[in-house]
Amino acid sequence: MISTWEPDDPGVLRLPSGRLLRGRALRKPRPVGADPAFGVYLLGREPSPVSWETRWVRWPDFRLPSDRAGAADAFREAWRRAATERVEVACGGGQGRTGTALACLAVLDGVPADEAVGYVREHYSRRAVETPWQRRYVARFA
């Protein structure tokens, strides 16, 4: 079993279940410390290779995932694995796409969909989820 993040690690969101997920910006240097065991990367083009297991969700900046079913599957895998592993969710800036994905993960964790954006803004970043269509995507996520 791989350990999870520490609650005070930079960018770590604690879900109501206690699962910990790290959100981050890929444009910034990788945080010091342990690498993730699994990463979900939300980018318009394939991310650079890393030494841990990843899922790439094609997701252009300021938009929605190109394959919504594939994105939901990646979120379910991230949520499942976060129970016992270090899971990272990241996009270029670490706010819009990452915040939207974290809000969807909060929904999977039991946060009502209409409260998930507020939850992530309170516990991860007040700038999370940048566009009206990203907010709608979370509100309709199931």
N, C-alpha and C positions, 0 to 999 in steps of 0.2 A: 504494500500500500504506500502510495506517495502522500506526503503531507499536503495540507492546503496552505493558503496564504496566512499571514498574521493579520489580524484586524487593523493594525496601525500601519501596515505597508502602504506606500503611496498608491492612490487610485483604487483601493480595495473597497468594494461594495459588499456589505453584509445583507443578505436577504433575510426575510422573517424566519425562515427555517434554520438559519445559522450558516448556510452555505456562503462561501466567500468567493468572489470573482474579481479579477483585476481588470479595470478598463484603462486604456492608455492610448496615447497618440504615437503613431509610428514615425511621425516626422521628428519626434524628440528622441534623444538617446535612450536606450533600454535602461530601465531602472537597475540599480545595483542590487545584488542579491540573487536569490534562487530564480532559475528559469521556470517557465510554466511547463507542465506535462502536456498540455493541450491548449491550442490557440484557435480562435475563430477570428479571421481577418476579413474585414468588410471594405473591399476596395474595387474600383472600376477595372483594375487589371491584376493579374496574378502577383501575389507578394513574393518578395525575395525568400529563398529557402532558409530554413532554420533547422536546428538540431532536434526539435520536438515535433510531435504530431500536430497537424493543423487541418483546418477546414477553411477553404476560401469561399466566401459568399460574394458573388459579383454584385457590387452595389456602388454605382457612381455617386460622387459627392453631391449632397443636398437632395438626393432622390430616394427611391425605394429599391429594395432588392430586385434584381432582374428575374429571379426564380423564387417566388414567395414560398412555395412548398419546400424547396431546398433550404431556404433560410430557416424556416420553422424547424426542419429536421436538424439543422446545425445547432439551433438554440436548445432543442430538447437534449441533444447529446451533451452540450456544454453544461446544462443544468444537472443532468444525471451525473456527469463526471465530477462536477464541483463538490459533490458530497464527500469525495475522498482524495481529489487531486487538485493541483494548482491549475486553474483555468484562467486564460486571458482572453479578453475581447478587445479588439483594437481596429481603428481606422486611421486615416491620415491625421486628423486633428484631435481625435479622442472625445468629441462632444456630440455631434449630430447622429451619425450612424452608430457609434458606440453607445451613446445614451439611449437611442431607440432600441438597440438590441438588448441592453441591460434592462430596459423597461419591459420588453417582451419576456425576458427571463424572470422578472419580478412577477409577471402575470402567471407564468408557469409555477412559480413558488406560492401562489395563492393571493397575491395582491390583486384587488379588483382592477380590471382593465382601465376604468375611468379614473383610477387613483395612481396608476403605475408611473406615469410621467412625473407627477409630484413627488412620489417616493424616491425616484432616481435623482431628481433635482435636489432633494433634501439630503440624501445620503451619499451621492456621488459627486455631482457638479450642478450648480444652479443653471449652467448654460447647456445642460444635456437636452437633446431632442430639439433640433433647430427650426424645423419647418412645420407648417400646418398639416401637410400630408404625412409627415413622420408621426405627429400626434394622432392623426386619424388611424394610421397603421397600427399603432399600439392599442388604441381604443377598440379596434376590430380584431385584435389578435386573440386567437383561442387555441 
